[in-house]
Structures are given as structure tokens and as C-alpha cells.
């Protein structure tokens, strides 16, 4: 009887502990100097601008290292491979060139962003896209399940690239380093044609973080900005999407910050220090004194600038 009572008590304490931990997730106050915020991956670009790059295709006969399987009813096959994570490639180039930058690279990325003892091959660090013809029409195929087999994936006709429509976004699986090991993950990509009928590619998801700060509810959004339009967050762009019950319907340039720049939460300023390699954790650090900070953000001392005035023929003034 006593044993049963002890077991029940232990289960009760564990349940309370788990619920407390869950309820305290993403709950902060102004006494927190560092905010470790858990994020969620959201389909589409949200309020952010979509960034895309041209796909570079090669003849399928050159793809000796991938052992790809092709559908039988597609002709004129060409294949492109888009990198998931640039850092393994950077590391190999640095080591190959015996660059002094190796020390800086390891300081910036090891061990949280790259496992130097477990570098994935290019075939395991990329998404494969096929371009070809079926019944005379231009088509493309994404290796959506990342199994190196195009024959079990959907065949799609060429279409215009559309950054607004969520229905055009294609789910895909990939492998990514999560800070301790390389794991299976998934997201969305967007592929369509530009004005010259060339296929362009875009990572088509963003991060959102809902959290409480001094009992005030915020939502922030994050994308990986150019030039690294990929799945990792080497150049994160961050913005407050909603505060309290007020949601933004668009973002101005002044709303968007990057690493080392500031977001105002209540009366305090926090700067973005890190987004984890797989995007699951965002780190903000409080700036305790912004009275002497110079910048273009609201509340900061404006930097020096020059203004040139040009008078138009109709006496309208233009400022540059």
C-alpha cells in the first residue's frame, strides 16, 4: 500500500513538473538578460520578401556521384542540385586552400553550427531538381522525399514563379545539422520560371516565435536573408510581427533587423545574437544602455549623413 502511494505521488510530481515546464516555455520578463526563444517553421514567406536564385542544370550523364533514378517517360533530362547548408562546403574549401580564415570560421560556427568530424557529402547536403520534357512540354520534378529517385515524385509543368500563392509551394525532406547531429527535417521550396522561362528556386518558409514578455504577447518572424537563400540562418532577418493584439499587415525596412541589431520589447532593447542552424531556437540578448547608440532604428542617435537637393523644372524638390 505504501509502495503504491509513493508511485502515485511520484507520477503526480512528474506531471506537475512537466506541465510547469511546458507552461513556462517562451515566457520571459524584463529581468531576463538573455531570451532563448523556441520557434516554429511556417509555410510561405509571411510578411517578408521572397528571395530566389537561378537554377543551374547539368546533363544527367554528368551525375555519376548521385546514382539518381529517372522516370522513363521524360526526355532531355538535366539535373540541378541546391545546397542545404553552405558551411560544410566552406570548410572544405578553407582546408583545401590552407586559409588563415579557418580559426575565424571555427570560432563562428563550431560546434553549434557544424560538426567537423561528420561532414556530409554533397549528395547528402543538397536537394535535387530535374528538368526535362514530357510529350513535348517542359516539366520539372523535385526529389521531394530525398531518396535520389525521381520516378516516385510528382511531375510538374513549367509555371511562373509566384511568391504569393501557398498552393505552389512544394514540401521537401532534407538532412540538416541540429547542433548535435545530422537529422531528418522538412520544409517548403518554391520553383517557377522567370520572364525568360528559366527556372528559379527559393526556400519558401519562415520562422515564427510566439512569446510572453512581462505578460505582453509578441510574435516575431525570421527569414534567412540574401545572399544565403538557404535552409540555415547565416544571415537572419528578424522583425516583430505583432505586439499585444496589434498585427502588422506589412513590414518596412526600418522594421527589420539582422544580427547585432535591436528589437524593442517593452522598455528594453534586445539584439539578435543567434538563430540555430535548423532554426528551432532564437537567441536575443538585452542591451543595458542604448543612450549612446547610433543607428537608424527608432530611439537611437541618427548617424551623420549628407543630403543633396535637386530642383525640378516644375519647382518640385527632390531629396537624395
SEVOTI-7121 format. One record per residue (C-alpha): x, y negated, z negated; residue number from 0; residue in one letter. Coordinates in Angstrom, 1 decimal. Layout:
# residues N
u: X	v: Y	w: Z	n: NUM	res: A $
...
# end
This chain:
# residues 320
u: 0.0	v: 0.0	w: 0.0	n: 0	res: X $
u: 2.8	v: -2.4	w: -0.9	n: 1	res: X $
u: 4.6	v: -1.5	w: 2.3	n: 2	res: X $
u: 1.5	v: -2.3	w: 4.4	n: 3	res: X $
u: 1.1	v: -5.6	w: 2.6	n: 4	res: X $
u: 4.7	v: -6.5	w: 3.3	n: 5	res: X $
u: 4.4	v: -5.6	w: 7.0	n: 6	res: X $
u: 1.2	v: -7.7	w: 7.3	n: 7	res: X $
u: 2.9	v: -10.6	w: 5.6	n: 8	res: X $
u: 5.9	v: -10.4	w: 7.9	n: 9	res: X $
u: 3.7	v: -10.3	w: 11.0	n: 10	res: X $
u: 1.8	v: -13.4	w: 9.7	n: 11	res: X $
u: 5.1	v: -15.3	w: 9.1	n: 12	res: X $
u: 6.4	v: -14.4	w: 12.6	n: 13	res: X $
u: 3.2	v: -15.5	w: 14.2	n: 14	res: X $
u: 3.2	v: -18.8	w: 12.4	n: 15	res: X $
u: 6.9	v: -19.4	w: 13.3	n: 16	res: X $
u: 6.2	v: -18.6	w: 17.0	n: 17	res: X $
u: 3.2	v: -21.0	w: 17.1	n: 18	res: X $
u: 5.1	v: -23.7	w: 15.3	n: 19	res: X $
u: 8.0	v: -23.4	w: 17.8	n: 20	res: X $
u: 5.6	v: -23.5	w: 20.7	n: 21	res: X $
u: 3.7	v: -26.5	w: 19.4	n: 22	res: X $
u: 6.9	v: -28.4	w: 18.8	n: 23	res: X $
u: 8.1	v: -27.8	w: 22.4	n: 24	res: X $
u: 8.7	v: -31.1	w: 24.2	n: 25	res: X $
u: 7.7	v: -33.1	w: 21.1	n: 26	res: X $
u: 10.1	v: -35.9	w: 20.1	n: 27	res: X $
u: 10.3	v: -39.1	w: 18.2	n: 28	res: X $
u: 12.5	v: -42.2	w: 18.1	n: 29	res: X $
u: 14.8	v: -40.6	w: 15.6	n: 30	res: X $
u: 16.0	v: -38.1	w: 18.3	n: 31	res: X $
u: 19.2	v: -39.3	w: 19.9	n: 32	res: X $
u: 19.1	v: -36.5	w: 22.5	n: 33	res: X $
u: 16.0	v: -35.2	w: 24.2	n: 34	res: X $
u: 16.2	v: -31.6	w: 25.6	n: 35	res: X $
u: 13.0	v: -31.5	w: 27.7	n: 36	res: X $
u: 11.7	v: -28.3	w: 29.4	n: 37	res: X $
u: 10.4	v: -28.9	w: 32.9	n: 38	res: X $
u: 8.1	v: -27.2	w: 35.4	n: 39	res: X $
u: 8.7	v: -26.7	w: 39.1	n: 40	res: X $
u: 5.8	v: -28.3	w: 41.1	n: 41	res: X $
u: 4.9	v: -27.6	w: 44.7	n: 42	res: X $
u: 5.4	v: -30.6	w: 47.0	n: 43	res: X $
u: 7.2	v: -33.9	w: 46.7	n: 44	res: X $
u: 4.8	v: -35.6	w: 44.3	n: 45	res: X $
u: 5.4	v: -39.4	w: 44.4	n: 46	res: X $
u: 8.9	v: -39.0	w: 45.7	n: 47	res: X $
u: 10.2	v: -39.5	w: 49.2	n: 48	res: X $
u: 10.8	v: -36.3	w: 51.2	n: 49	res: X $
u: 14.4	v: -35.7	w: 52.4	n: 50	res: X $
u: 15.1	v: -33.5	w: 55.3	n: 51	res: X $
u: 18.1	v: -32.3	w: 57.3	n: 52	res: X $
u: 18.5	v: -30.8	w: 60.8	n: 53	res: X $
u: 18.8	v: -27.0	w: 61.0	n: 54	res: X $
u: 21.9	v: -25.8	w: 62.8	n: 55	res: X $
u: 21.3	v: -22.5	w: 64.7	n: 56	res: X $
u: 23.8	v: -19.9	w: 66.0	n: 57	res: X $
u: 23.3	v: -17.0	w: 68.3	n: 58	res: X $
u: 22.2	v: -13.9	w: 66.4	n: 59	res: X $
u: 25.2	v: -11.9	w: 67.7	n: 60	res: X $
u: 27.5	v: -14.0	w: 65.6	n: 61	res: X $
u: 25.7	v: -13.0	w: 62.3	n: 62	res: X $
u: 27.9	v: -10.0	w: 61.6	n: 63	res: X $
u: 28.2	v: -10.6	w: 57.8	n: 64	res: X $
u: 24.4	v: -10.7	w: 57.1	n: 65	res: X $
u: 23.2	v: -7.4	w: 58.5	n: 66	res: X $
u: 19.8	v: -9.0	w: 59.4	n: 67	res: X $
u: 16.8	v: -7.1	w: 60.7	n: 68	res: X $
u: 14.9	v: -8.8	w: 63.5	n: 69	res: X $
u: 11.4	v: -8.4	w: 64.8	n: 70	res: X $
u: 11.1	v: -6.5	w: 68.1	n: 71	res: X $
u: 8.7	v: -8.8	w: 69.9	n: 72	res: X $
u: 10.8	v: -12.0	w: 69.6	n: 73	res: X $
u: 13.3	v: -13.1	w: 72.2	n: 74	res: X $
u: 16.1	v: -15.8	w: 72.4	n: 75	res: X $
u: 16.8	v: -15.3	w: 68.7	n: 76	res: X $
u: 19.0	v: -17.8	w: 66.9	n: 77	res: X $
u: 19.6	v: -18.0	w: 63.1	n: 78	res: X $
u: 20.4	v: -20.8	w: 60.6	n: 79	res: X $
u: 21.4	v: -20.4	w: 57.0	n: 80	res: X $
u: 20.8	v: -23.1	w: 54.4	n: 81	res: X $
u: 22.9	v: -23.1	w: 51.2	n: 82	res: X $
u: 21.1	v: -22.7	w: 47.9	n: 83	res: X $
u: 23.9	v: -24.1	w: 45.7	n: 84	res: X $
u: 26.9	v: -26.1	w: 47.1	n: 85	res: X $
u: 29.2	v: -25.6	w: 44.1	n: 86	res: X $
u: 30.5	v: -22.1	w: 44.9	n: 87	res: X $
u: 31.4	v: -23.3	w: 48.4	n: 88	res: X $
u: 33.1	v: -26.4	w: 46.9	n: 89	res: X $
u: 35.1	v: -24.3	w: 44.5	n: 90	res: X $
u: 36.3	v: -22.0	w: 47.2	n: 91	res: X $
u: 37.4	v: -25.0	w: 49.4	n: 92	res: X $
u: 39.2	v: -26.6	w: 46.4	n: 93	res: X $
u: 41.1	v: -23.4	w: 45.6	n: 94	res: X $
u: 41.9	v: -22.9	w: 49.3	n: 95	res: X $
u: 43.3	v: -26.4	w: 49.7	n: 96	res: X $
u: 45.0	v: -26.2	w: 46.2	n: 97	res: X $
u: 43.5	v: -29.6	w: 45.4	n: 98	res: X $
u: 44.2	v: -31.5	w: 42.2	n: 99	res: X $
u: 40.4	v: -32.1	w: 42.0	n: 100	res: X $
u: 40.0	v: -28.6	w: 40.6	n: 101	res: X $
u: 40.4	v: -29.9	w: 37.0	n: 102	res: X $
u: 37.7	v: -32.5	w: 37.5	n: 103	res: X $
u: 35.4	v: -30.0	w: 39.2	n: 104	res: X $
u: 35.6	v: -27.5	w: 36.3	n: 105	res: X $
u: 35.1	v: -30.3	w: 33.8	n: 106	res: X $
u: 31.9	v: -31.4	w: 35.6	n: 107	res: X $
u: 30.4	v: -28.0	w: 36.4	n: 108	res: X $
u: 31.9	v: -25.2	w: 34.3	n: 109	res: X $
u: 30.3	v: -23.2	w: 32.6	n: 110	res: X $
u: 26.8	v: -24.7	w: 32.7	n: 111	res: X $
u: 26.6	v: -25.1	w: 36.4	n: 112	res: X $
u: 28.8	v: -22.4	w: 37.8	n: 113	res: X $
u: 30.2	v: -19.0	w: 36.8	n: 114	res: X $
u: 33.7	v: -19.0	w: 38.2	n: 115	res: X $
u: 34.0	v: -15.2	w: 37.7	n: 116	res: X $
u: 30.8	v: -14.4	w: 39.5	n: 117	res: X $
u: 30.8	v: -16.4	w: 42.8	n: 118	res: X $
u: 28.0	v: -15.3	w: 45.1	n: 119	res: X $
u: 28.8	v: -14.6	w: 48.8	n: 120	res: X $
u: 27.4	v: -17.0	w: 51.3	n: 121	res: X $
u: 24.8	v: -14.3	w: 52.3	n: 122	res: X $
u: 23.5	v: -14.3	w: 48.8	n: 123	res: X $
u: 23.7	v: -18.1	w: 48.4	n: 124	res: X $
u: 21.5	v: -19.1	w: 51.3	n: 125	res: X $
u: 18.1	v: -18.9	w: 52.9	n: 126	res: X $
u: 17.9	v: -17.5	w: 56.5	n: 127	res: X $
u: 15.7	v: -19.1	w: 59.2	n: 128	res: X $
u: 15.1	v: -17.5	w: 62.6	n: 129	res: X $
u: 14.2	v: -19.5	w: 65.8	n: 130	res: X $
u: 13.1	v: -17.8	w: 68.9	n: 131	res: X $
u: 10.3	v: -17.2	w: 71.5	n: 132	res: X $
u: 7.2	v: -15.0	w: 71.4	n: 133	res: X $
u: 5.1	v: -14.8	w: 74.5	n: 134	res: X $
u: 6.9	v: -17.8	w: 75.8	n: 135	res: X $
u: 6.1	v: -20.1	w: 72.8	n: 136	res: X $
u: 8.6	v: -21.5	w: 70.4	n: 137	res: X $
u: 8.4	v: -19.8	w: 66.9	n: 138	res: X $
u: 10.3	v: -19.7	w: 63.7	n: 139	res: X $
u: 10.5	v: -17.2	w: 60.8	n: 140	res: X $
u: 11.7	v: -17.7	w: 57.2	n: 141	res: X $
u: 13.2	v: -14.8	w: 55.3	n: 142	res: X $
u: 10.7	v: -15.6	w: 52.5	n: 143	res: X $
u: 11.4	v: -12.6	w: 50.3	n: 144	res: X $
u: 15.1	v: -13.0	w: 50.8	n: 145	res: X $
u: 15.6	v: -9.3	w: 51.8	n: 146	res: X $
u: 17.6	v: -10.0	w: 55.0	n: 147	res: X $
u: 14.6	v: -8.6	w: 57.1	n: 148	res: X $
u: 12.7	v: -11.0	w: 59.4	n: 149	res: X $
u: 10.3	v: -8.2	w: 60.5	n: 150	res: X $
u: 8.2	v: -8.4	w: 57.3	n: 151	res: X $
u: 7.8	v: -12.2	w: 57.3	n: 152	res: X $
u: 5.2	v: -14.4	w: 58.9	n: 153	res: X $
u: 5.8	v: -15.7	w: 62.4	n: 154	res: X $
u: 5.0	v: -19.4	w: 62.7	n: 155	res: X $
u: 4.6	v: -21.6	w: 65.8	n: 156	res: X $
u: 6.7	v: -24.8	w: 66.0	n: 157	res: X $
u: 4.8	v: -27.7	w: 64.3	n: 158	res: X $
u: 5.5	v: -31.3	w: 63.5	n: 159	res: X $
u: 7.3	v: -31.9	w: 60.1	n: 160	res: X $
u: 4.7	v: -33.1	w: 57.7	n: 161	res: X $
u: 5.7	v: -34.4	w: 54.2	n: 162	res: X $
u: 2.1	v: -35.0	w: 53.1	n: 163	res: X $
u: 0.4	v: -31.6	w: 53.7	n: 164	res: X $
u: 0.9	v: -29.0	w: 50.9	n: 165	res: X $
u: -0.5	v: -26.3	w: 53.3	n: 166	res: X $
u: 2.6	v: -26.5	w: 55.4	n: 167	res: X $
u: 4.9	v: -25.6	w: 52.6	n: 168	res: X $
u: 6.4	v: -22.2	w: 52.6	n: 169	res: X $
u: 7.1	v: -20.2	w: 49.4	n: 170	res: X $
u: 10.5	v: -18.5	w: 49.3	n: 171	res: X $
u: 12.7	v: -16.5	w: 46.9	n: 172	res: X $
u: 16.4	v: -17.1	w: 46.3	n: 173	res: X $
u: 19.1	v: -16.4	w: 43.7	n: 174	res: X $
u: 20.5	v: -19.2	w: 41.5	n: 175	res: X $
u: 22.8	v: -19.6	w: 38.5	n: 176	res: X $
u: 20.8	v: -20.5	w: 35.4	n: 177	res: X $
u: 23.6	v: -21.4	w: 33.1	n: 178	res: X $
u: 24.5	v: -17.9	w: 32.0	n: 179	res: X $
u: 23.9	v: -15.6	w: 35.0	n: 180	res: X $
u: 22.6	v: -15.5	w: 38.6	n: 181	res: X $
u: 18.9	v: -14.7	w: 38.6	n: 182	res: X $
u: 16.0	v: -14.4	w: 41.0	n: 183	res: X $
u: 14.0	v: -17.7	w: 41.4	n: 184	res: X $
u: 11.5	v: -19.1	w: 43.8	n: 185	res: X $
u: 10.3	v: -22.4	w: 45.2	n: 186	res: X $
u: 9.0	v: -24.0	w: 48.4	n: 187	res: X $
u: 10.6	v: -25.3	w: 51.6	n: 188	res: X $
u: 9.2	v: -27.3	w: 54.5	n: 189	res: X $
u: 10.2	v: -26.8	w: 58.1	n: 190	res: X $
u: 8.9	v: -28.6	w: 61.2	n: 191	res: X $
u: 10.0	v: -30.4	w: 64.3	n: 192	res: X $
u: 11.3	v: -34.0	w: 64.6	n: 193	res: X $
u: 10.5	v: -36.3	w: 67.5	n: 194	res: X $
u: 13.0	v: -34.3	w: 69.7	n: 195	res: X $
u: 11.4	v: -30.9	w: 69.0	n: 196	res: X $
u: 14.4	v: -29.9	w: 66.8	n: 197	res: X $
u: 13.6	v: -28.0	w: 63.6	n: 198	res: X $
u: 14.3	v: -29.9	w: 60.3	n: 199	res: X $
u: 14.4	v: -28.4	w: 56.8	n: 200	res: X $
u: 13.5	v: -29.7	w: 53.4	n: 201	res: X $
u: 13.4	v: -28.4	w: 49.8	n: 202	res: X $
u: 9.7	v: -29.1	w: 49.1	n: 203	res: X $
u: 9.3	v: -29.1	w: 45.3	n: 204	res: X $
u: 10.0	v: -31.4	w: 42.4	n: 205	res: X $
u: 10.2	v: -31.1	w: 38.6	n: 206	res: X $
u: 7.7	v: -32.5	w: 36.1	n: 207	res: X $
u: 8.1	v: -32.8	w: 32.4	n: 208	res: X $
u: 5.2	v: -33.5	w: 30.0	n: 209	res: X $
u: 6.3	v: -34.5	w: 26.5	n: 210	res: X $
u: 5.3	v: -36.4	w: 23.5	n: 211	res: X $
u: 7.5	v: -39.3	w: 22.2	n: 212	res: X $
u: 6.3	v: -41.0	w: 18.9	n: 213	res: X $
u: 2.9	v: -39.4	w: 19.6	n: 214	res: X $
u: 2.8	v: -41.1	w: 23.0	n: 215	res: X $
u: 2.4	v: -38.8	w: 26.0	n: 216	res: X $
u: 4.7	v: -39.2	w: 29.0	n: 217	res: X $
u: 5.2	v: -37.4	w: 32.3	n: 218	res: X $
u: 8.5	v: -37.7	w: 34.2	n: 219	res: X $
u: 9.3	v: -36.4	w: 37.6	n: 220	res: X $
u: 12.7	v: -35.4	w: 39.1	n: 221	res: X $
u: 14.0	v: -34.5	w: 42.6	n: 222	res: X $
u: 17.4	v: -33.9	w: 43.9	n: 223	res: X $
u: 18.3	v: -36.9	w: 45.9	n: 224	res: X $
u: 20.5	v: -37.2	w: 49.1	n: 225	res: X $
u: 23.0	v: -36.2	w: 50.3	n: 226	res: X $
u: 22.5	v: -32.9	w: 48.4	n: 227	res: X $
u: 19.0	v: -32.0	w: 49.6	n: 228	res: X $
u: 19.1	v: -28.5	w: 48.0	n: 229	res: X $
u: 17.7	v: -26.5	w: 45.1	n: 230	res: X $
u: 20.2	v: -27.6	w: 42.4	n: 231	res: X $
u: 20.4	v: -31.1	w: 40.9	n: 232	res: X $
u: 23.8	v: -32.6	w: 41.6	n: 233	res: X $
u: 22.2	v: -36.0	w: 42.3	n: 234	res: X $
u: 18.9	v: -36.1	w: 40.4	n: 235	res: X $
u: 16.5	v: -38.9	w: 40.8	n: 236	res: X $
u: 14.1	v: -39.4	w: 37.8	n: 237	res: X $
u: 11.0	v: -41.6	w: 37.2	n: 238	res: X $
u: 8.2	v: -42.0	w: 34.7	n: 239	res: X $
u: 5.0	v: -40.8	w: 36.5	n: 240	res: X $
u: 2.5	v: -41.5	w: 33.7	n: 241	res: X $
u: 2.5	v: -43.1	w: 30.3	n: 242	res: X $
u: -0.4	v: -42.5	w: 27.9	n: 243	res: X $
u: -3.4	v: -42.4	w: 30.2	n: 244	res: X $
u: -1.9	v: -44.5	w: 32.9	n: 245	res: X $
u: -0.8	v: -42.6	w: 36.0	n: 246	res: X $
u: 1.2	v: -44.2	w: 38.8	n: 247	res: X $
u: 0.0	v: -43.8	w: 42.3	n: 248	res: X $
u: 3.3	v: -44.7	w: 43.9	n: 249	res: X $
u: 7.0	v: -45.3	w: 43.0	n: 250	res: X $
u: 9.0	v: -48.4	w: 43.7	n: 251	res: X $
u: 12.8	v: -48.3	w: 44.0	n: 252	res: X $
u: 13.0	v: -50.0	w: 40.6	n: 253	res: X $
u: 11.0	v: -47.2	w: 39.0	n: 254	res: X $
u: 13.6	v: -44.5	w: 40.0	n: 255	res: X $
u: 16.8	v: -43.9	w: 38.0	n: 256	res: X $
u: 19.7	v: -41.5	w: 38.5	n: 257	res: X $
u: 22.4	v: -40.1	w: 36.3	n: 258	res: X $
u: 23.5	v: -42.7	w: 33.8	n: 259	res: X $
u: 20.6	v: -45.0	w: 34.4	n: 260	res: X $
u: 17.8	v: -45.7	w: 32.0	n: 261	res: X $
u: 14.1	v: -44.9	w: 31.2	n: 262	res: X $
u: 12.3	v: -46.9	w: 28.6	n: 263	res: X $
u: 10.4	v: -44.7	w: 26.1	n: 264	res: X $
u: 8.5	v: -46.9	w: 23.6	n: 265	res: X $
u: 11.0	v: -49.5	w: 22.4	n: 266	res: X $
u: 14.1	v: -47.3	w: 23.2	n: 267	res: X $
u: 16.1	v: -46.7	w: 26.3	n: 268	res: X $
u: 17.3	v: -43.2	w: 27.3	n: 269	res: X $
u: 19.7	v: -42.4	w: 30.1	n: 270	res: X $
u: 19.7	v: -39.2	w: 32.2	n: 271	res: X $
u: 22.8	v: -37.1	w: 31.4	n: 272	res: X $
u: 21.9	v: -33.8	w: 33.0	n: 273	res: X $
u: 19.5	v: -31.6	w: 34.8	n: 274	res: X $
u: 20.2	v: -27.9	w: 34.5	n: 275	res: X $
u: 21.4	v: -26.0	w: 37.6	n: 276	res: X $
u: 18.0	v: -24.3	w: 38.0	n: 277	res: X $
u: 16.0	v: -27.4	w: 37.0	n: 278	res: X $
u: 14.5	v: -25.9	w: 33.8	n: 279	res: X $
u: 16.0	v: -28.3	w: 31.3	n: 280	res: X $
u: 16.4	v: -32.1	w: 31.5	n: 281	res: X $
u: 18.6	v: -34.0	w: 29.0	n: 282	res: X $
u: 18.1	v: -37.6	w: 28.0	n: 283	res: X $
u: 20.4	v: -39.5	w: 25.6	n: 284	res: X $
u: 19.5	v: -42.6	w: 23.7	n: 285	res: X $
u: 21.4	v: -45.8	w: 24.3	n: 286	res: X $
u: 21.5	v: -47.5	w: 20.9	n: 287	res: X $
u: 22.4	v: -51.0	w: 22.2	n: 288	res: X $
u: 21.3	v: -52.4	w: 25.6	n: 289	res: X $
u: 21.6	v: -56.1	w: 24.7	n: 290	res: X $
u: 24.8	v: -56.4	w: 26.8	n: 291	res: X $
u: 23.8	v: -54.0	w: 29.6	n: 292	res: X $
u: 24.0	v: -55.3	w: 33.2	n: 293	res: X $
u: 21.7	v: -53.8	w: 35.7	n: 294	res: X $
u: 18.7	v: -54.1	w: 38.0	n: 295	res: X $
u: 16.3	v: -52.4	w: 35.6	n: 296	res: X $
u: 13.7	v: -54.3	w: 33.6	n: 297	res: X $
u: 15.1	v: -55.6	w: 30.3	n: 298	res: X $
u: 18.8	v: -55.7	w: 31.5	n: 299	res: X $
u: 21.0	v: -58.7	w: 32.3	n: 300	res: X $
u: 20.8	v: -59.3	w: 36.0	n: 301	res: X $
u: 24.1	v: -58.8	w: 37.9	n: 302	res: X $
u: 25.7	v: -61.7	w: 39.8	n: 303	res: X $
u: 24.5	v: -61.9	w: 43.5	n: 304	res: X $
u: 24.7	v: -64.2	w: 46.5	n: 305	res: X $
u: 21.6	v: -65.4	w: 48.2	n: 306	res: X $
u: 21.7	v: -66.7	w: 51.8	n: 307	res: X $
u: 18.8	v: -68.8	w: 53.1	n: 308	res: X $
u: 17.8	v: -68.8	w: 56.8	n: 309	res: X $
u: 15.2	v: -71.3	w: 58.0	n: 310	res: X $
u: 13.0	v: -70.0	w: 60.8	n: 311	res: X $
u: 11.7	v: -72.2	w: 63.6	n: 312	res: X $
u: 8.2	v: -72.4	w: 62.0	n: 313	res: X $
u: 9.8	v: -73.7	w: 58.8	n: 314	res: X $
u: 9.2	v: -70.3	w: 57.0	n: 315	res: X $
u: 12.1	v: -69.5	w: 54.6	n: 316	res: X $
u: 13.7	v: -66.0	w: 54.7	n: 317	res: X $
u: 16.0	v: -64.9	w: 51.9	n: 318	res: X $
u: 18.7	v: -62.3	w: 52.3	n: 319	res: X $
# end
